[in-house]
Amino acid sequence: MSLKIKRTSARPKGRRASQTVRRNTRPGPHAAVKPAGNHPEPYVSVIIPAMNEARTIAKVIAGARGVHPRCEVIVIVNGSADKTAEVARSSGAKVIAFEQPLGHDVGRSVGAEAAKGEILLFTDGDLVIPAEQLRPFVSAISGGADLALNDYSGPVRSRFPHPVVLSKHVLNMMLGRPELKGCSLTAVPHAISRKALAALGSSLLSRPPMAYARAVLDGLLIKPVVRVPVGKLNAVRRKTGGKDPLQEAVIRDHLDAVQQLLEHKGDRAGYSDGNRRREMVR
């Protein structure tokens, strides 16, 4: 006589039943996850200008979100023809959108004006930088610095260094800070304190070399933090008629920063005339 196991449709009991319930209540692979939003009382404001960066902006925001538990992310979308604004909103960021391009670095001023945090961290919409590389800038400001700079001086070993690289080195030498080499507010990421924002004003941040020179002249505490090689991360931009309009704008800002220095410290930028006896020249 064979024994047959009688099958039943009754629900299993005991341990098997609890395992079944747990398995059934897990979210499916396509379950929607609500993105983290901005903190209502942020300590850190991350400011991200973006133009046609729909491909990278979500990853940029994700990295920015991890710099501090009390964080707000502000994306300034200007002149975009893609879905940068929509992607940024869906990632939980505050979006300030403009139909027309604002001009180079103007988004920094707009974001700084809207920021609520005690620390303002600046990066760009095309630079995917993990949170662990951004946190040292926040820590430096928390530790007392007013400007926390990317310790990146640009390539200087080539036979003909880039004009922008040369401009940054020359400006630091003229400001009496040669040890900073090519560090400046021109390169992101960098962070500033609320005190520095009050001293410089948000509008000056749209011209980083001038804001940087003013910070040095005002005696703000400036600290190079870590090196983030943005030269390798930045996308290559097309040149118009063989010229780089961005390069020309940055160099012009450096020249205006030098003019600001001369107006503040005199024609020799505070340096002596050495042992020259100009009165002997006829």
NORURCOR-V686160 format. One record per backbone hydrogen bond with DSSP energy under -0.5 kcal/mol. NH is the residue of the N-H (numbers start at 0). CO is the residue of the C=O. If there is no record, write none. Layout:
nh->[NH & NH]
co->[CO & CO]
This chain:
nh->[3 & 5 & 6 & 15 & 17 & 18 & 19 & 20 & 21 & 22 & 23 & 24 & 25 & 25 & 30 & 33 & 38 & 41 & 42 & 43 & 44 & 45 & 45 & 46 & 46 & 47 & 47 & 48 & 49 & 55 & 56 & 58 & 59 & 60 & 61 & 62 & 63 & 64 & 65 & 65 & 66 & 67 & 70 & 71 & 73 & 73 & 74 & 74 & 75 & 75 & 76 & 76 & 77 & 77 & 78 & 79 & 86 & 87 & 88 & 89 & 90 & 91 & 92 & 93 & 94 & 95 & 96 & 97 & 105 & 106 & 107 & 108 & 109 & 110 & 111 & 112 & 113 & 114 & 117 & 118 & 119 & 120 & 120 & 121 & 122 & 124 & 126 & 127 & 128 & 132 & 133 & 133 & 134 & 136 & 137 & 138 & 139 & 140 & 141 & 142 & 143 & 144 & 145 & 146 & 147 & 148 & 148 & 150 & 151 & 161 & 165 & 166 & 167 & 168 & 169 & 170 & 171 & 172 & 173 & 174 & 175 & 176 & 179 & 180 & 182 & 186 & 188 & 189 & 190 & 191 & 192 & 193 & 196 & 197 & 198 & 199 & 200 & 203 & 204 & 204 & 205 & 206 & 209 & 210 & 211 & 212 & 213 & 214 & 215 & 216 & 217 & 218 & 219 & 221 & 222 & 224 & 227 & 228 & 229 & 231 & 232 & 233 & 239 & 240 & 242 & 244 & 247 & 248 & 249 & 250 & 251 & 252 & 253 & 254 & 255 & 256 & 257 & 258 & 259 & 260 & 261 & 262 & 263 & 264 & 265 & 268 & 269 & 270 & 275 & 277 & 279 & 280]
co->[1 & 3 & 4 & 12 & 13 & 14 & 15 & 16 & 17 & 18 & 19 & 20 & 21 & 22 & 27 & 31 & 70 & 38 & 69 & 69 & 118 & 43 & 71 & 44 & 120 & 45 & 73 & 122 & 75 & 52 & 52 & 55 & 55 & 56 & 57 & 58 & 59 & 60 & 61 & 62 & 63 & 64 & 68 & 43 & 45 & 71 & 72 & 93 & 47 & 73 & 74 & 95 & 49 & 75 & 97 & 97 & 82 & 83 & 84 & 85 & 86 & 88 & 87 & 72 & 92 & 74 & 94 & 76 & 102 & 102 & 104 & 104 & 105 & 106 & 107 & 108 & 109 & 110 & 42 & 42 & 191 & 44 & 118 & 189 & 46 & 48 & 123 & 125 & 126 & 129 & 129 & 130 & 130 & 133 & 133 & 134 & 135 & 136 & 137 & 138 & 140 & 139 & 220 & 220 & 190 & 146 & 222 & 225 & 149 & 154 & 161 & 162 & 163 & 164 & 165 & 166 & 167 & 168 & 169 & 170 & 172 & 171 & 176 & 177 & 179 & 183 & 121 & 121 & 147 & 119 & 145 & 117 & 192 & 193 & 194 & 195 & 196 & 200 & 200 & 201 & 202 & 203 & 206 & 206 & 207 & 208 & 209 & 210 & 211 & 212 & 213 & 215 & 214 & 219 & 146 & 148 & 225 & 226 & 227 & 228 & 228 & 229 & 242 & 238 & 239 & 242 & 243 & 244 & 245 & 246 & 247 & 248 & 249 & 250 & 251 & 252 & 253 & 254 & 255 & 256 & 257 & 258 & 259 & 260 & 261 & 265 & 264 & 267 & 272 & 275 & 276 & 277]
